[in-house]
Amino acid sequence: MISAEQIREHMPVMAADGAQVGTVDHMDGASRIKLTKTDSPDGKHHLIPLAWVERIESHVHLAKNADEVRNEWQSLN
């Protein structure tokens, strides 16, 4: 099982199709990953649920492809 403690700041976040969808800014509570806004296509922070994480190595690997992630992530102003 994936634990929030395994996720570190500045880890790349990779979609299932191999595309990088962002970089970890920090954990937002125990169940959401906040991505940096500097890597964002719209200059905003985005949140993704920890439930989307398939595995963690040197990267955070998601179980969704990049299009799904971008369509379903939560955007912050």
DRENMAR-24992 format. One record per residue (C-alpha): residue number from 1; residue in one letter; x, y, z. Coordinates in steps of 0.2 Angstrom, whole numbers, plus 5000, padded with zeros to 4 digits. Layout:
<rec resi="NUM" resn="A" px="X" py="Y" pz="Z"/>
...
end
This chain:
<rec resi="1" resn="M" px="5000" py="5000" pz="5000"/>
<rec resi="2" resn="I" px="5006" py="5018" pz="4996"/>
<rec resi="3" resn="S" px="5010" py="5029" pz="5011"/>
<rec resi="4" resn="A" px="5010" py="5048" pz="5011"/>
<rec resi="5" resn="E" px="5027" py="5047" pz="5020"/>
<rec resi="6" resn="Q" px="5035" py="5039" pz="5004"/>
<rec resi="7" resn="I" px="5032" py="5055" pz="4994"/>
<rec resi="8" resn="R" px="5045" py="5069" pz="4994"/>
<rec resi="9" resn="E" px="5046" py="5086" pz="4988"/>
<rec resi="10" resn="H" px="5052" py="5089" pz="4970"/>
<rec resi="11" resn="M" px="5049" py="5071" pz="4965"/>
<rec resi="12" resn="P" px="5043" py="5070" pz="4947"/>
<rec resi="13" resn="V" px="5025" py="5063" pz="4945"/>
<rec resi="14" resn="M" px="5023" py="5052" pz="4930"/>
<rec resi="15" resn="A" px="5007" py="5046" pz="4921"/>
<rec resi="16" resn="A" px="5004" py="5028" pz="4916"/>
<rec resi="17" resn="D" px="5008" py="5033" pz="4898"/>
<rec resi="18" resn="G" px="5026" py="5039" pz="4903"/>
<rec resi="19" resn="A" px="5022" py="5057" pz="4902"/>
<rec resi="20" resn="Q" px="5027" py="5069" pz="4917"/>
<rec resi="21" resn="V" px="5012" py="5078" pz="4923"/>
<rec resi="22" resn="G" px="5021" py="5088" pz="4937"/>
<rec resi="23" resn="T" px="5032" py="5089" pz="4951"/>
<rec resi="24" resn="V" px="5028" py="5086" pz="4970"/>
<rec resi="25" resn="D" px="5026" py="5102" pz="4979"/>
<rec resi="26" resn="H" px="5021" py="5094" pz="4995"/>
<rec resi="27" resn="M" px="5007" py="5083" pz="5003"/>
<rec resi="28" resn="D" px="4991" py="5092" pz="5006"/>
<rec resi="29" resn="G" px="4985" py="5082" pz="5021"/>
<rec resi="30" resn="A" px="4987" py="5063" pz="5021"/>
<rec resi="31" resn="S" px="4977" py="5059" pz="5005"/>
<rec resi="32" resn="R" px="4982" py="5072" pz="4991"/>
<rec resi="33" resn="I" px="4998" py="5077" pz="4982"/>
<rec resi="34" resn="K" px="5000" py="5096" pz="4978"/>
<rec resi="35" resn="L" px="5010" py="5098" pz="4962"/>
<rec resi="36" resn="T" px="5021" py="5114" pz="4959"/>
<rec resi="37" resn="K" px="5013" py="5127" pz="4949"/>
<rec resi="38" resn="T" px="5030" py="5130" pz="4940"/>
<rec resi="39" resn="D" px="5028" py="5114" pz="4930"/>
<rec resi="40" resn="S" px="5009" py="5117" pz="4927"/>
<rec resi="41" resn="P" px="5003" py="5122" pz="4909"/>
<rec resi="42" resn="D" px="4991" py="5135" pz="4917"/>
<rec resi="43" resn="G" px="5003" py="5141" pz="4931"/>
<rec resi="44" resn="K" px="4991" py="5135" pz="4945"/>
<rec resi="45" resn="H" px="4994" py="5122" pz="4958"/>
<rec resi="46" resn="H" px="4985" py="5105" pz="4955"/>
<rec resi="47" resn="L" px="4980" py="5092" pz="4968"/>
<rec resi="48" resn="I" px="4979" py="5073" pz="4964"/>
<rec resi="49" resn="P" px="4973" py="5060" pz="4976"/>
<rec resi="50" resn="L" px="4985" py="5048" pz="4983"/>
<rec resi="51" resn="A" px="4973" py="5034" pz="4977"/>
<rec resi="52" resn="W" px="4980" py="5037" pz="4959"/>
<rec resi="53" resn="V" px="4997" py="5032" pz="4964"/>
<rec resi="54" resn="E" px="5002" py="5015" pz="4958"/>
<rec resi="55" resn="R" px="5020" py="5014" pz="4965"/>
<rec resi="56" resn="I" px="5034" py="5025" pz="4971"/>
<rec resi="57" resn="E" px="5052" py="5024" pz="4966"/>
<rec resi="58" resn="S" px="5063" py="5039" pz="4962"/>
<rec resi="59" resn="H" px="5047" py="5045" pz="4954"/>
<rec resi="60" resn="V" px="5028" py="5045" pz="4959"/>
<rec resi="61" resn="H" px="5020" py="5033" pz="4946"/>
<rec resi="62" resn="L" px="5001" py="5035" pz="4943"/>
<rec resi="63" resn="A" px="4989" py="5023" pz="4937"/>
<rec resi="64" resn="K" px="4981" py="5035" pz="4925"/>
<rec resi="65" resn="N" px="4987" py="5042" pz="4908"/>
<rec resi="66" resn="A" px="4992" py="5060" pz="4907"/>
<rec resi="67" resn="D" px="4975" py="5065" pz="4898"/>
<rec resi="68" resn="E" px="4965" py="5057" pz="4912"/>
<rec resi="69" resn="V" px="4976" py="5066" pz="4925"/>
<rec resi="70" resn="R" px="4974" py="5083" pz="4918"/>
<rec resi="71" resn="N" px="4955" py="5081" pz="4915"/>
<rec resi="72" resn="E" px="4952" py="5075" pz="4933"/>
<rec resi="73" resn="W" px="4965" py="5084" pz="4944"/>
<rec resi="74" resn="Q" px="4958" py="5098" pz="4956"/>
<rec resi="75" resn="S" px="4965" py="5115" pz="4951"/>
<rec resi="76" resn="L" px="4969" py="5129" pz="4964"/>
<rec resi="77" resn="N" px="4969" py="5147" pz="4960"/>
end
